[in-house]
Amino acid sequence: MFTVSYSYFSSGYKYICQHRKQGLYMKLAEYMVSKGLRQSDLAKTLGVSQVTIHNWIYHKRPPSGQHMMDIFKMSGGRINLRDWAEAFDEKGR
């Protein structure tokens, strides 16, 4: 296990609030902050690189179908296909 400082949560929360107002956030980032996960932690759990997680969060590339299912299960259904579809549909506009 790892320890996450208050400043990490605080800065992450500010980032989410700022992007939520703009409609540019993804639930994955919100979930990660709520669980105290860093990109590198999630990457290790899912067997991908930290850069891959970054690309998912910043809508540079969607996760594979398998990774979407893994994230769905891991998040207890809080992050689902609709979230990914909406995030990447907005990018294409």
VMD Tcl script that builds the backbone (N, CA, C; Angstrom):
set m [mol new atoms 279]
animate dup $m
set s [atomselect $m all]
$s set {name element resname resid chain x y z} {
  {N N MET 1 A 0.839 -1.177 0.000}
  {CA C MET 1 A 0.000 0.000 0.000}
  {C C MET 1 A 0.883 1.238 0.000}
  {N N PHE 2 A 0.309 2.369 -0.306}
  {CA C PHE 2 A 1.067 3.600 -0.379}
  {C C PHE 2 A 0.327 4.702 0.357}
  {N N THR 3 A 1.032 5.753 0.668}
  {CA C THR 3 A 0.434 6.885 1.358}
  {C C THR 3 A 0.309 8.042 0.383}
  {N N VAL 4 A -0.828 8.691 0.415}
  {CA C VAL 4 A -1.060 9.837 -0.458}
  {C C VAL 4 A -1.261 11.059 0.423}
  {N N SER 5 A -0.551 12.119 0.125}
  {CA C SER 5 A -0.641 13.316 0.959}
  {C C SER 5 A -1.924 14.087 0.673}
  {N N TYR 6 A -2.301 14.925 1.631}
  {CA C TYR 6 A -3.480 15.774 1.467}
  {C C TYR 6 A -3.333 16.665 0.240}
  {N N SER 7 A -2.125 17.181 0.015}
  {CA C SER 7 A -1.926 18.084 -1.120}
  {C C SER 7 A -2.208 17.371 -2.440}
  {N N TYR 8 A -1.919 16.073 -2.505}
  {CA C TYR 8 A -2.223 15.308 -3.721}
  {C C TYR 8 A -3.731 15.288 -3.955}
  {N N PHE 9 A -4.494 14.997 -2.899}
  {CA C PHE 9 A -5.945 14.976 -3.024}
  {C C PHE 9 A -6.481 16.356 -3.340}
  {N N SER 10 A -5.953 17.357 -2.652}
  {CA C SER 10 A -6.426 18.722 -2.828}
  {C C SER 10 A -6.213 19.188 -4.269}
  {N N SER 11 A -5.020 18.961 -4.789}
  {CA C SER 11 A -4.744 19.401 -6.155}
  {C C SER 11 A -5.558 18.589 -7.158}
  {N N GLY 12 A -5.733 17.296 -6.894}
  {CA C GLY 12 A -6.547 16.467 -7.775}
  {C C GLY 12 A -7.990 16.898 -7.763}
  {N N TYR 13 A -8.495 17.225 -6.586}
  {CA C TYR 13 A -9.887 17.655 -6.466}
  {C C TYR 13 A -10.101 18.973 -7.198}
  {N N LYS 14 A -9.160 19.903 -7.051}
  {CA C LYS 14 A -9.262 21.188 -7.757}
  {C C LYS 14 A -9.253 20.956 -9.263}
  {N N TYR 15 A -8.394 20.052 -9.719}
  {CA C TYR 15 A -8.322 19.737 -11.139}
  {C C TYR 15 A -9.660 19.213 -11.639}
  {N N ILE 16 A -10.261 18.305 -10.892}
  {CA C ILE 16 A -11.533 17.722 -11.299}
  {C C ILE 16 A -12.624 18.781 -11.324}
  {N N CYS 17 A -12.698 19.586 -10.276}
  {CA C CYS 17 A -13.727 20.631 -10.227}
  {C C CYS 17 A -13.571 21.602 -11.390}
  {N N GLN 18 A -12.352 21.989 -11.668}
  {CA C GLN 18 A -12.078 22.902 -12.753}
  {C C GLN 18 A -12.512 22.304 -14.095}
  {N N HIS 19 A -12.181 21.050 -14.330}
  {CA C HIS 19 A -12.520 20.416 -15.589}
  {C C HIS 19 A -13.986 20.020 -15.661}
  {N N ARG 20 A -14.605 19.715 -14.532}
  {CA C ARG 20 A -16.028 19.380 -14.522}
  {C C ARG 20 A -16.834 20.583 -14.979}
  {N N LYS 21 A -16.455 21.774 -14.513}
  {CA C LYS 21 A -17.154 22.994 -14.913}
  {C C LYS 21 A -17.066 23.193 -16.422}
  {N N GLN 22 A -15.956 22.793 -17.000}
  {CA C GLN 22 A -15.751 22.946 -18.436}
  {C C GLN 22 A -16.293 21.754 -19.215}
  {N N GLY 23 A -16.765 20.743 -18.527}
  {CA C GLY 23 A -17.255 19.547 -19.198}
  {C C GLY 23 A -16.143 18.707 -19.794}
  {N N LEU 24 A -14.929 18.842 -19.274}
  {CA C LEU 24 A -13.783 18.161 -19.871}
  {C C LEU 24 A -13.163 17.111 -18.956}
  {N N TYR 25 A -13.893 16.639 -17.972}
  {CA C TYR 25 A -13.301 15.658 -17.080}
  {C C TYR 25 A -13.763 14.265 -17.474}
  {N N MET 26 A -13.045 13.304 -17.006}
  {CA C MET 26 A -13.463 11.925 -17.216}
  {C C MET 26 A -13.623 11.281 -15.858}
  {N N LYS 27 A -14.615 10.446 -15.698}
  {CA C LYS 27 A -14.863 9.818 -14.414}
  {C C LYS 27 A -13.677 9.000 -13.935}
  {N N LEU 28 A -12.842 8.530 -14.826}
  {CA C LEU 28 A -11.677 7.758 -14.401}
  {C C LEU 28 A -10.794 8.598 -13.491}
  {N N ALA 29 A -10.530 9.841 -13.865}
  {CA C ALA 29 A -9.686 10.710 -13.042}
  {C C ALA 29 A -10.344 10.949 -11.687}
  {N N GLU 30 A -11.628 11.168 -11.678}
  {CA C GLU 30 A -12.348 11.382 -10.425}
  {C C GLU 30 A -12.266 10.140 -9.538}
  {N N TYR 31 A -12.460 8.990 -10.124}
  {CA C TYR 31 A -12.382 7.736 -9.385}
  {C C TYR 31 A -10.990 7.554 -8.791}
  {N N MET 32 A -9.973 7.841 -9.581}
  {CA C MET 32 A -8.600 7.674 -9.112}
  {C C MET 32 A -8.324 8.564 -7.908}
  {N N VAL 33 A -8.762 9.808 -7.956}
  {CA C VAL 33 A -8.544 10.713 -6.832}
  {C C VAL 33 A -9.293 10.217 -5.601}
  {N N SER 34 A -10.528 9.763 -5.796}
  {CA C SER 34 A -11.326 9.303 -4.651}
  {C C SER 34 A -10.709 8.081 -3.976}
  {N N LYS 35 A -9.973 7.276 -4.732}
  {CA C LYS 35 A -9.335 6.075 -4.188}
  {C C LYS 35 A -7.861 6.292 -3.850}
  {N N GLY 36 A -7.356 7.480 -4.110}
  {CA C GLY 36 A -5.946 7.753 -3.823}
  {C C GLY 36 A -5.000 7.050 -4.766}
  {N N LEU 37 A -5.438 6.804 -5.982}
  {CA C LEU 37 A -4.605 6.109 -6.966}
  {C C LEU 37 A -3.861 7.099 -7.849}
  {N N ARG 38 A -2.624 6.813 -8.064}
  {CA C ARG 38 A -1.847 7.579 -9.042}
  {C C ARG 38 A -1.934 6.849 -10.375}
  {N N GLN 39 A -1.594 7.540 -11.437}
  {CA C GLN 39 A -1.614 6.910 -12.761}
  {C C GLN 39 A -0.732 5.671 -12.770}
  {N N SER 40 A 0.414 5.748 -12.140}
  {CA C SER 40 A 1.334 4.602 -12.132}
  {C C SER 40 A 0.749 3.423 -11.357}
  {N N ASP 41 A -0.012 3.699 -10.299}
  {CA C ASP 41 A -0.645 2.623 -9.528}
  {C C ASP 41 A -1.682 1.890 -10.374}
  {N N LEU 42 A -2.526 2.657 -11.049}
  {CA C LEU 42 A -3.558 2.052 -11.889}
  {C C LEU 42 A -2.925 1.301 -13.054}
  {N N ALA 43 A -1.871 1.875 -13.616}
  {CA C ALA 43 A -1.169 1.220 -14.721}
  {C C ALA 43 A -0.656 -0.154 -14.300}
  {N N LYS 44 A -0.069 -0.222 -13.134}
  {CA C LYS 44 A 0.455 -1.501 -12.638}
  {C C LYS 44 A -0.675 -2.508 -12.435}
  {N N THR 45 A -1.787 -2.052 -11.869}
  {CA C THR 45 A -2.940 -2.922 -11.636}
  {C C THR 45 A -3.490 -3.490 -12.940}
  {N N LEU 46 A -3.543 -2.648 -13.978}
  {CA C LEU 46 A -4.128 -3.068 -15.253}
  {C C LEU 46 A -3.113 -3.650 -16.236}
  {N N GLY 47 A -1.834 -3.612 -15.883}
  {CA C GLY 47 A -0.805 -4.174 -16.751}
  {C C GLY 47 A -0.519 -3.336 -17.985}
  {N N VAL 48 A -0.616 -2.008 -17.833}
  {CA C VAL 48 A -0.311 -1.092 -18.927}
  {C C VAL 48 A 0.699 -0.062 -18.416}
  {N N SER 49 A 1.136 0.819 -19.280}
  {CA C SER 49 A 2.090 1.850 -18.869}
  {C C SER 49 A 1.352 3.064 -18.291}
  {N N GLN 50 A 2.092 3.872 -17.562}
  {CA C GLN 50 A 1.528 5.118 -17.026}
  {C C GLN 50 A 1.105 6.032 -18.166}
  {N N VAL 51 A 1.851 6.020 -19.253}
  {CA C VAL 51 A 1.512 6.842 -20.419}
  {C C VAL 51 A 0.152 6.431 -20.984}
  {N N THR 52 A -0.131 5.144 -20.975}
  {CA C THR 52 A -1.426 4.660 -21.457}
  {C C THR 52 A -2.552 5.221 -20.604}
  {N N ILE 53 A -2.399 5.208 -19.288}
  {CA C ILE 53 A -3.412 5.765 -18.388}
  {C C ILE 53 A -3.589 7.248 -18.684}
  {N N HIS 54 A -2.488 7.948 -18.843}
  {CA C HIS 54 A -2.528 9.382 -19.180}
  {C C HIS 54 A -3.326 9.603 -20.471}
  {N N ASN 55 A -3.084 8.784 -21.465}
  {CA C ASN 55 A -3.796 8.923 -22.736}
  {C C ASN 55 A -5.297 8.701 -22.575}
  {N N TRP 56 A -5.684 7.781 -21.708}
  {CA C TRP 56 A -7.112 7.546 -21.461}
  {C C TRP 56 A -7.739 8.746 -20.778}
  {N N ILE 57 A -7.070 9.266 -19.770}
  {CA C ILE 57 A -7.617 10.383 -18.989}
  {C C ILE 57 A -7.756 11.642 -19.841}
  {N N TYR 58 A -6.776 11.902 -20.667}
  {CA C TYR 58 A -6.768 13.123 -21.471}
  {C C TYR 58 A -7.335 12.919 -22.877}
  {N N HIS 59 A -8.052 11.820 -23.058}
  {CA C HIS 59 A -8.803 11.539 -24.298}
  {C C HIS 59 A -7.929 11.491 -25.542}
  {N N LYS 60 A -6.719 11.031 -25.375}
  {CA C LYS 60 A -5.847 10.876 -26.538}
  {C C LYS 60 A -6.082 9.539 -27.222}
  {N N ARG 61 A -6.498 8.556 -26.431}
  {CA C ARG 61 A -6.763 7.220 -26.964}
  {C C ARG 61 A -7.678 6.492 -25.987}
  {N N PRO 62 A -8.712 5.831 -26.493}
  {CA C PRO 62 A -9.593 5.095 -25.578}
  {C C PRO 62 A -8.961 3.764 -25.168}
  {N N PRO 63 A -9.369 3.236 -24.023}
  {CA C PRO 63 A -8.883 1.919 -23.622}
  {C C PRO 63 A -9.476 0.837 -24.516}
  {N N SER 64 A -8.840 -0.299 -24.539}
  {CA C SER 64 A -9.391 -1.435 -25.278}
  {C C SER 64 A -10.685 -1.873 -24.602}
  {N N GLY 65 A -11.466 -2.665 -25.300}
  {CA C GLY 65 A -12.693 -3.191 -24.719}
  {C C GLY 65 A -12.426 -3.960 -23.442}
  {N N GLN 66 A -11.365 -4.752 -23.430}
  {CA C GLN 66 A -11.015 -5.526 -22.236}
  {C C GLN 66 A -10.692 -4.607 -21.062}
  {N N HIS 67 A -9.917 -3.541 -21.331}
  {CA C HIS 67 A -9.574 -2.615 -20.254}
  {C C HIS 67 A -10.805 -1.840 -19.781}
  {N N MET 68 A -11.719 -1.525 -20.697}
  {CA C MET 68 A -12.965 -0.874 -20.272}
  {C C MET 68 A -13.730 -1.774 -19.314}
  {N N MET 69 A -13.772 -3.073 -19.624}
  {CA C MET 69 A -14.462 -4.017 -18.728}
  {C C MET 69 A -13.736 -4.138 -17.392}
  {N N ASP 70 A -12.408 -4.172 -17.427}
  {CA C ASP 70 A -11.633 -4.257 -16.185}
  {C C ASP 70 A -11.884 -3.030 -15.300}
  {N N ILE 71 A -11.920 -1.858 -15.921}
  {CA C ILE 71 A -12.159 -0.614 -15.180}
  {C C ILE 71 A -13.588 -0.590 -14.642}
  {N N PHE 72 A -14.531 -1.067 -15.430}
  {CA C PHE 72 A -15.919 -1.160 -14.987}
  {C C PHE 72 A -16.016 -2.021 -13.724}
  {N N LYS 73 A -15.397 -3.180 -13.758}
  {CA C LYS 73 A -15.427 -4.088 -12.603}
  {C C LYS 73 A -14.706 -3.481 -11.399}
  {N N MET 74 A -13.543 -2.909 -11.635}
  {CA C MET 74 A -12.738 -2.330 -10.574}
  {C C MET 74 A -13.484 -1.184 -9.883}
  {N N SER 75 A -14.220 -0.403 -10.657}
  {CA C SER 75 A -14.912 0.773 -10.115}
  {C C SER 75 A -16.308 0.449 -9.597}
  {N N GLY 76 A -16.683 -0.807 -9.619}
  {CA C GLY 76 A -18.013 -1.185 -9.166}
  {C C GLY 76 A -19.108 -0.629 -10.057}
  {N N GLY 77 A -18.790 -0.453 -11.337}
  {CA C GLY 77 A -19.768 0.036 -12.304}
  {C C GLY 77 A -19.867 1.545 -12.405}
  {N N ARG 78 A -19.053 2.253 -11.641}
  {CA C ARG 78 A -19.114 3.727 -11.683}
  {C C ARG 78 A -18.522 4.303 -12.960}
  {N N ILE 79 A -17.646 3.573 -13.587}
  {CA C ILE 79 A -17.075 4.009 -14.869}
  {C C ILE 79 A -17.537 2.975 -15.883}
  {N N ASN 80 A -18.348 3.407 -16.842}
  {CA C ASN 80 A -18.924 2.440 -17.776}
  {C C ASN 80 A -18.720 2.866 -19.223}
  {N N LEU 81 A -19.210 2.073 -20.124}
  {CA C LEU 81 A -19.032 2.331 -21.559}
  {C C LEU 81 A -19.580 3.696 -21.953}
  {N N ARG 82 A -20.681 4.084 -21.374}
  {CA C ARG 82 A -21.280 5.381 -21.709}
  {C C ARG 82 A -20.304 6.522 -21.411}
  {N N ASP 83 A -19.593 6.434 -20.288}
  {CA C ASP 83 A -18.620 7.470 -19.935}
  {C C ASP 83 A -17.538 7.596 -21.007}
  {N N TRP 84 A -17.039 6.449 -21.463}
  {CA C TRP 84 A -16.003 6.474 -22.509}
  {C C TRP 84 A -16.580 7.002 -23.817}
  {N N ALA 85 A -17.771 6.555 -24.174}
  {CA C ALA 85 A -18.394 6.983 -25.432}
  {C C ALA 85 A -18.620 8.489 -25.430}
  {N N GLU 86 A -19.129 9.016 -24.328}
  {CA C GLU 86 A -19.372 10.459 -24.241}
  {C C GLU 86 A -18.064 11.235 -24.299}
  {N N ALA 87 A -17.049 10.767 -23.608}
  {CA C ALA 87 A -15.768 11.467 -23.575}
  {C C ALA 87 A -15.141 11.529 -24.954}
  {N N PHE 88 A -15.159 10.430 -25.674}
  {CA C PHE 88 A -14.502 10.410 -26.980}
  {C C PHE 88 A -15.397 10.954 -28.076}
  {N N ASP 89 A -16.702 10.971 -27.877}
  {CA C ASP 89 A -17.606 11.606 -28.838}
  {C C ASP 89 A -17.419 13.117 -28.786}
  {N N GLU 90 A -17.270 13.677 -27.588}
  {CA C GLU 90 A -17.043 15.109 -27.439}
  {C C GLU 90 A -15.724 15.520 -28.079}
  {N N LYS 91 A -14.735 14.676 -27.995}
  {CA C LYS 91 A -13.430 14.992 -28.591}
  {C C LYS 91 A -13.538 15.080 -30.101}
  {N N GLY 92 A -14.365 14.241 -30.690}
  {CA C GLY 92 A -14.485 14.204 -32.137}
  {C C GLY 92 A -15.262 15.359 -32.724}
  {N N ARG 93 A -15.938 16.111 -31.898}
  {CA C ARG 93 A -16.758 17.232 -32.411}
  {C C ARG 93 A -15.950 18.433 -32.695}
}
mol reanalyze $m
mol bondsrecalc $m
mol representation Tube
mol addrep $m
